Amino acid sequence: MEKLAETKYDIHELLKGRWSPRAFSTRSVEPEKLFSLFEAARWSPSGGNSQPWSFVVTTSDQPEHEKLVEALAGFNKVWAKNVPVLILAVARPNPERPGSEAYAYYDLGQSVAHMSIQAEAVGLQVHQMGGFDRDQVRELFEIPESFKPLTVIAIGYSGRVEDLPEPLQEREVQTRTRKPLSEFVFGGHWDLPIEPTAEELLLAGSPDGK
Ligand SMILES: Cc1cc2nc3c(=O)[nH]c(=O)nc-3n(C[C@H](O)[C@H](O)[C@H](O)COP(=O)(O)O)c2cc1C
């Protein structure tokens, strides 16, 4: 299923096409494609090139996969159990640099953003989840205390909406919404919207600027 972003300004089709489905097929993911996602994550920027990310991968043929599903919260447990690949995304703040947590979280998120767009490029879908028991997964994968599990990421091919339980079917087909740019893009001063008016855009597009 497609749920293209409705944009006011043109953006790349991969950005437009990415969304977070809950209906996944059980079809397994080719290793070549899966590893292209990690390659994309690998080449994302990070503070001081610290690359503070790690990913623990489970596939549906492994007992750890089921255990990871058990650690998911509420509805996540329901829809994610059929997803062929689940990944735990882990940040590594530098213990020698107090305050580096924020950068590690920022960088991990950015690497997953790269991963999501690469997934879109190879026909895969991604759904990130913050709803899971962090202590349970720390224990499951024996993750040292200094590393922070942040999200579980579902990866696979698009599935059938009809296979989801009722309340999730409804959410699956809901329109995707976003705040307008004027609410978060400011010019030169906090809370001062900067977006050009339609008239200004027209003028900028005309050859003599008039
Ligand atoms: C950090 C993070 C945590 C999220 N946690 C969950 C979650 O636990 N369960 C879920 O169904 N979706 C989760 N989502 C998906 C968001 O709800 C989704 O990205 C948002 O509604 C925008 O929809 P879109 O990705 O389709 O554009 C999460 C997304 C992010 C980035």
The ligand as an SDF file (V2000), in Angstrom:
LIG
                    3D

 31 33  0  0  0  0  0  0  0  0999 V2000
   11.2720    7.1380   17.8680 C   0  0  0  0  0  0  0  0  0  0  0  0
    9.9850    6.5770   17.3110 C   0  0  0  0  0  0  0  0  0  0  0  0
    9.1960    5.7710   18.1010 C   0  0  0  0  0  0  0  0  0  0  0  0
    8.0060    5.2160   17.5970 C   0  0  0  0  0  0  0  0  0  0  0  0
    7.2870    4.3310   18.3490 N   0  0  0  0  0  0  0  0  0  0  0  0
    6.2450    3.6770   17.7990 C   0  0  0  0  0  0  0  0  0  0  0  0
    5.6140    2.6130   18.4970 C   0  0  0  0  0  0  0  0  0  0  0  0
    6.0090    2.2150   19.6000 O   0  0  0  0  0  0  0  0  0  0  0  0
    4.5570    1.9920   17.8860 N   0  0  0  0  0  0  0  0  0  0  0  0
    4.1060    2.3550   16.6440 C   0  0  0  0  0  0  0  0  0  0  0  0
    3.1570    1.7270   16.1510 O   0  0  0  0  0  0  0  0  0  0  0  0
    4.7070    3.3670   15.9520 N   0  0  0  0  0  0  0  0  0  0  0  0
    5.7630    4.0160   16.4880 C   0  0  0  0  0  0  0  0  0  0  0  0
    6.4170    5.0010   15.7670 N   0  0  0  0  0  0  0  0  0  0  0  0
    5.9360    5.3850   14.4260 C   0  0  0  0  0  0  0  0  0  0  0  0
    5.3090    6.7670   14.4360 C   0  0  0  0  0  0  0  0  0  0  0  0
    4.0450    6.7050   15.0610 O   0  0  0  0  0  0  0  0  0  0  0  0
    5.2230    7.2910   12.9980 C   0  0  0  0  0  0  0  0  0  0  0  0
    6.5060    7.4520   12.4740 O   0  0  0  0  0  0  0  0  0  0  0  0
    4.4810    8.6350   12.9300 C   0  0  0  0  0  0  0  0  0  0  0  0
    3.1430    8.4620   13.2890 O   0  0  0  0  0  0  0  0  0  0  0  0
    4.5370    9.2540   11.5360 C   0  0  0  0  0  0  0  0  0  0  0  0
    4.0120    8.3690   10.5880 O   0  0  0  0  0  0  0  0  0  0  0  0
    4.8260    7.9740    9.2560 P   0  0  0  0  0  0  0  0  0  0  0  0
    6.1430    7.3820    9.7080 O   0  0  0  0  0  0  0  0  0  0  0  0
    3.9520    6.9630    8.5650 O   0  0  0  0  0  0  0  0  0  0  0  0
    5.0270    9.2190    8.4760 O   0  0  0  0  0  0  0  0  0  0  0  0
    7.5970    5.5370   16.2710 C   0  0  0  0  0  0  0  0  0  0  0  0
    8.4220    6.3670   15.4700 C   0  0  0  0  0  0  0  0  0  0  0  0
    9.5970    6.8610   15.9670 C   0  0  0  0  0  0  0  0  0  0  0  0
   10.4850    7.6910   15.0630 C   0  0  0  0  0  0  0  0  0  0  0  0
  1  2  1  0
  2  3  1  0
  2 30  2  0
  3  4  2  0
  4  5  1  0
  4 28  1  0
  5  6  2  0
  6  7  1  0
  6 13  1  0
  7  8  2  0
  7  9  1  0
  9 10  1  0
 10 11  2  0
 10 12  1  0
 12 13  2  0
 13 14  1  0
 14 15  1  0
 14 28  1  0
 15 16  1  0
 16 17  1  0
 16 18  1  0
 18 19  1  0
 18 20  1  0
 20 21  1  0
 20 22  1  0
 22 23  1  0
 23 24  1  0
 24 25  2  0
 24 26  1  0
 24 27  1  0
 28 29  2  0
 29 30  1  0
 30 31  1  0
M  END
$$$$
